[in-house]
């Protein structure tokens, strides 16, 4: 609720119509999708940098690389979740 009010403070004064609510949810889903995509891109850039520095050529796992890979896995899960939500809302809006 707090995030919703941060992005749409006018809701405190007036209840949105059902079409406005759908548009707001679609906008929020698109915004979260973009943020998730940016996070994935950032993690990929980190891995690329590590690769250029030669840290990926070691035979034993590097803790820094393990951390980056763990963050990348988490980011990919969040990205996929946001993508599914965005597609669901787009389909709902298309059908209405």
BELDAMO-V564779 format. One record per residue. N is the residue number from 1. RES is the residue in one small letter. SS is DSSP state (A for helix, B for strand, O for the rest). Layout:
N;RES;SS
N;RES;SS
This chain:
1;x;O
2;x;A
3;x;A
4;x;A
5;x;A
6;x;A
7;x;A
8;x;O
9;x;A
10;x;A
11;x;A
12;x;A
13;x;O
14;x;O
15;x;O
16;x;O
17;x;O
18;x;A
19;x;A
20;x;A
21;x;A
22;x;A
23;x;A
24;x;A
25;x;A
26;x;A
27;x;A
28;x;A
29;x;A
30;x;A
31;x;A
32;x;A
33;x;A
34;x;A
35;x;A
36;x;A
37;x;A
38;x;A
39;x;A
40;x;A
41;x;A
42;x;A
43;x;A
44;x;A
45;x;A
46;x;A
47;x;A
48;x;A
49;x;A
50;x;A
51;x;A
52;x;A
53;x;O
54;x;O
55;x;A
56;x;A
57;x;A
58;x;O
59;x;O
60;x;O
61;x;O
62;x;O
63;x;A
64;x;A
65;x;A
66;x;A
67;x;A
68;x;A
69;x;A
70;x;A
71;x;A
72;x;A
73;x;A
74;x;A
75;x;A
76;x;A
77;x;A
78;x;A
79;x;A
80;x;A
81;x;A
82;x;A
83;x;A
84;x;A
85;x;A
86;x;A
87;x;A
88;x;A
89;x;A
90;x;A
91;x;A
92;x;A
93;x;A
94;x;A
95;x;A
96;x;O
